[in-house]
Amino acid sequence: MEEQKQSLGAFLRAARERRGLTLRAVERAAGVSNAYLSQLESGKIRRPSPLVLHKLAELYEVPYSLILERAGYPSPTADTAGGGTMIVDSRLGPINSNEEQELKEYLRFLRSRRSQGGGG
């Protein structure tokens, strides 16, 4: 459980090293510059984009939600069907609880319209 206490940078460095990857290898595989990765691991970049975090999560084979939490973003909740919050986070950035509720209501509206033959 020591990993839970690590900073985002230390966590990412440990995950990269566990996979036996150099910064240059990550740069090539993820399309993220070596300089940016180095700054991220050293803690100079504290809030990287969710898209970068998603690329690193896939490459390092660690849960995306865990990396999001380390970066200070809200992580997807267990009641989110199909990881919808992750998709919103990676495309639009984090959303607050009011926005999440409005999105859910709008989605219910769209689905009810579709089920009533209203198209969509």
C-alpha positions in Angstrom: 0.0 0.0 0.0 3.1 2.2 0.0 2.2 3.3 -3.6 -0.9 5.2 -2.4 1.4 7.6 -0.5 3.6 8.4 -3.5 3.3 11.6 -5.5 2.1 11.3 -9.1 5.6 11.7 -10.4 7.1 9.1 -8.1 4.3 6.7 -9.0 4.8 7.2 -12.7 8.5 6.7 -12.5 8.1 3.5 -10.5 5.5 2.2 -12.9 7.8 3.0 -15.9 10.8 1.3 -14.2 8.7 -1.8 -13.3 8.0 -2.2 -17.0 11.7 -1.7 -17.8 11.1 1.3 -20.0 13.3 4.3 -20.5 12.0 7.8 -21.0 12.9 7.6 -24.7 11.0 4.4 -25.1 7.9 6.0 -23.5 8.3 9.0 -25.7 8.2 6.8 -28.8 5.4 4.6 -27.6 3.1 7.3 -26.2 4.0 10.3 -28.3 4.8 12.4 -25.2 8.1 14.2 -25.2 11.0 13.1 -23.1 11.3 16.5 -21.5 7.6 16.5 -20.6 7.9 13.0 -19.1 10.9 14.0 -17.1 9.2 17.1 -15.7 6.1 15.0 -14.9 8.2 12.5 -13.0 10.1 15.1 -11.1 6.9 16.8 -10.0 7.3 20.0 -12.0 4.1 19.3 -13.9 1.4 18.6 -11.3 -1.8 18.5 -13.4 -1.1 16.8 -16.8 -3.9 16.3 -19.2 -6.1 13.3 -18.7 -5.2 12.2 -22.3 -1.5 12.0 -21.4 -2.4 10.1 -18.3 -4.5 7.7 -20.2 -1.7 7.0 -22.6 0.7 6.4 -19.7 -1.8 4.2 -17.9 -2.1 1.9 -20.9 1.6 1.8 -21.5 2.4 1.1 -17.9 -0.5 -1.3 -17.4 -1.9 0.5 -14.4 -5.5 1.5 -13.8 -6.3 4.8 -15.4 -8.5 5.8 -12.4 -5.5 5.4 -10.0 -3.4 7.7 -12.1 -6.3 10.2 -12.3 -6.6 10.2 -8.5 -2.9 10.8 -8.1 -3.1 13.8 -10.4 -6.0 15.3 -8.4 -8.7 14.5 -10.9 -12.0 12.9 -9.8 -11.8 9.3 -10.6 -14.6 7.3 -12.2 -17.1 6.0 -9.7 -18.2 2.4 -9.4 -21.8 3.4 -10.4 -20.6 4.8 -13.8 -21.7 2.3 -16.4 -19.1 1.5 -19.0 -16.6 4.0 -17.8 -18.5 7.0 -19.2 -16.8 9.4 -16.8 -13.4 8.3 -18.0 -14.4 9.1 -21.6 -15.7 12.6 -20.6 -12.5 13.2 -18.6 -10.2 12.3 -21.3 -12.0 14.3 -24.0 -13.3 17.4 -22.1 -11.4 17.4 -18.8 -12.8 16.7 -15.4 -16.4 17.5 -14.7 -17.9 18.6 -11.4 -20.8 16.8 -9.7 -23.4 19.3 -11.0 -22.2 18.8 -14.6 -22.2 15.1 -14.1 -25.8 15.2 -12.9 -26.9 17.4 -15.8 -25.2 15.0 -18.3 -27.0 12.0 -16.7 -30.3 13.8 -16.9 -29.7 14.7 -20.6 -28.7 11.1 -21.3 -31.9 9.8 -19.7 -33.8 12.3 -21.9 -32.1 11.1 -25.1 -32.6 7.5 -24.2 -36.3 8.0 -23.4 -36.8 9.8 -26.7 -35.1 7.0 -28.5 -37.1 4.3 -26.8 -40.3 6.2 -27.8 -39.3 6.2 -31.4 -38.2 9.8 -31.4 -35.0 9.1 -33.2 -31.6 10.3 -32.0 
